[in-house]
């Protein structure tokens, strides 16, 4: 009465019976199924059915071809041969070498990173800083510029949640104390709106990387009109630049790691594909 | 076997150089297999003929992309793809009904084994007609796997190569295809010739020996 249940009693066996029939079951499972078949009538029947079915399929008469399918020159004349895939012999080294190049650059940038870490490359940023001063003077009128800049600085620091008394920036120890000129809050000076970019150092303007916003403080303090760029003020600026360089390098390293992995992966697949038969669409 | 592979490699190489005669030797070698694959996949002689022709043209077009040694699997893959296209085309313009096909498939054929008796031949025709009908009701992927495995006698590995799937996938498609085909055939078991319709008592005493049968009571 409930005979229809039979075929659903051994779902796992049903999946395995087919492989068993073709001798494609692992020895373990095969032995297990041998044992199971000895005691399980439904599975035995099912196996017998599958065997009959496979036999019947094999015995399906082979139809003779209705005509020859050989191609005539006329059939082929208009046919454009599909260009072969670029032989892997050419493509594989391209990707392999690209991966190698990316890795070399990665080592170079790690080297530069270590160089910066050990305190090299201090002298370069001077010129950039002077440029910063010039552009600032050009944009901001003398006195309002100071207050605007300081205002900006203040809000900037507040925005970063920094305590004004104890600058938490890593360069803070070297930085001259930035004394904010008290300006009446709520009365924005005309220069304030036009010079918001002042909070960013020129290098940061060129390369708006995350974290670059943390560095402008020394620049601002230095570039304020009336305080000529003192030679002893250079190290903090250089430190900020270095910090920036390092952020840059980290990003570069990340990109290079990605590129190297990407090229290696492509090279791997190109090579693997070349070993298999070419596949038409 | 080794010879065949070597000859084939030579013919493929010459085909790549544009030697149509060499390519046609390959066509003659495989056209029976390709046509029969198409016939089992499409169940219509006309559709199978179109698909087979299309497959050989596509093979000629793409011969430069063939890279490796498994030419048969490569060619059969093209044939399976050609069948997919043909099926799609016919579905879009259904003036030729594939559903009407199965009955006609084996009709005009000559018995391949002339030593078989007419009765045996008729029986096999009848059975294969039912099986073809069942095949057509399988999902395309399972149909391809079952046809390649049981009708064409390919190994799991070669089927995997042909269908561009893993051996595990092939195994599962064959398994599910066969199981489903079995159920479909059991549904119309009454229509099957006596040999495939033993009654229950036979089977239980026989214990699977002798001619096993598709059983309705298992469904």
Interface residues (C-beta under 8 A of the other chain):
Chain A: X3 X4 X6 X7 X14 X15 X16 X17 X18 X19 X22 X24 X41 X42 X44 X45 X46 X47 X48 X49 X50 X51 X52 X53 X54 X56 X57 X58 X59 X60 X61 X62 X63 X64 X65 X66 X67 X68 X69 X70 X71 X73 X75 X76 X79 X80 X81 X82 X83 X84 X85 X274 X275 X276 X277 X278 X279 X280 X281
Chain B: X18 X20 X23 X24 X27 X28 X31 X32 X34 X35 X36 X39 X40 X45 X49 X52 X53 X56 X57 X58 X59 X60 X61 X62 X63 X64 X65 X66 X67 X68 X69 X70 X71 X73 X74 X77 X78 X81 X105 X106 X109 X110 X111 X112 X124 X125 X127 X128 X131 X132 X146 X147 X149 X150 X151 X153 X156 X161 X164 X171 X172 X174 X175 X176 X178 X179 X181 X182 X183 X185 X196 X203 X204 X207 X208 X211 X212 X213 X214 X215 X217 X218 X219
